[in-house]
Amino acid sequence: MGVWAQEGNLFAPGVKVLATLESTVAAWSPDGQRLVYATDDGIWMVEAPDFKPPYRLVRKGRGEEHPIEQIQWSPDGQKLAFVSSRPGDNWSTIWLADADGSRLRDLFPPGIGPDSPGVRSIRVSTWLNNWEIAFVSGCGTECAILGKINVRDGRSATIRVGNVDGEYMWTWSKSRAAIRTHLGGVCIVDLLRPALAAAATCSAEGCAACLEGCATREPPWQGDEYRVADWAPDGKSMLYMSGSSCAGRSSEEDSSPKDRVNLFLWKMDNGRQELLAPNAGWATWSPDGSRIAFILLGEPRYNDARRIIATDFAKGQPFRLYLGIMEASTYTVAT
């Protein structure tokens, strides 16, 4: 891992290596001035502007067989949460420390938390605020518990238990999250409301709204597969990709696209879903919510309103990739 700045160096014109840090687990502080990273013997920090010398915050000399798997800062930059195994029973747990490495403590000591006295796996999903952490813990094959814990008093609660495929994607306000579920569905978790307008046909447990994905019966599968792309900055809308028809699946493990991918907008308050562009996906919002950037498969065709209505993409044929920028208010596009 390198920390880079704009100056000359052999790596590329205009790039200067400020420090080389041997780690694959790291996290920037919310103010962008501190970088913490994990090694086999603990957690270290470097600070801007020169990022050296590093100094150790947490000594955790358990070697490469018991690595620190994840680090996350609290939103105010005052605390660090990280995941590693517990001495003695080797169960995964979430550790909490102040930003200077002091007051290190286990948030899920033996006898406390999901699947007590330990869990098969546990990860920090996000900090919900400065005193609550959302976490995901394993509860069996393709099953995960989404819970939250108050780091002030240690009280924890379960938000959802269900099947998952990937990580929860949270809104900026941390009031909603989306997760891809088993067999290509999407589940929306809302911490403020148990059900949304889009939830009329939702059968997935613990979801305020959902896209069902493939039918859970023997092949041939029915329905469509979906993937979460990005939340709008205000958390009221979500971009998602409608992938291939489930009829193309050969097994439950087969989730690769077979024929198409389309970009949709899903409004949470009224449940409306609208096709934004065919043969498009991998989209993200601009920070102010005024534009949507996306990848387009094939050369686009437009209508008179400058909206994409088709591309020349054909399965099995060569095609070009385009970067599209869409106005969020009108859905007009420039590529």
Secondary structure, 3 states (H helix, E strand, C coil): CEEEEECCCCCCCCEEEEEECCCCCEEECCCCCEEEEEECCEEEEEECCCCCCCEEEEECCCCCCCCCCEEEECCCCCEEEEEEECCCCCCEEEEEEECCCCCCEECCCCCCCCCCCCCCCEEEEEECCCCEEEEEEEEECCEEEEEEEECCCCCEEEEEEEECCCCCEECCCCCEEEEECHHHCEEEEECCCCCCHHHCCCCCCCCCEEECCCCCCCCCCCCEEEEEEEECCCCCEEEEEEEEEHHHCCCCCCCCCCCCCEEEEEECCCCCEEEEECCEEEEEECCCCCEEEEEEECCEEECCCCCEEEECCCCCCCCCEEEEEEECCCCCEEC
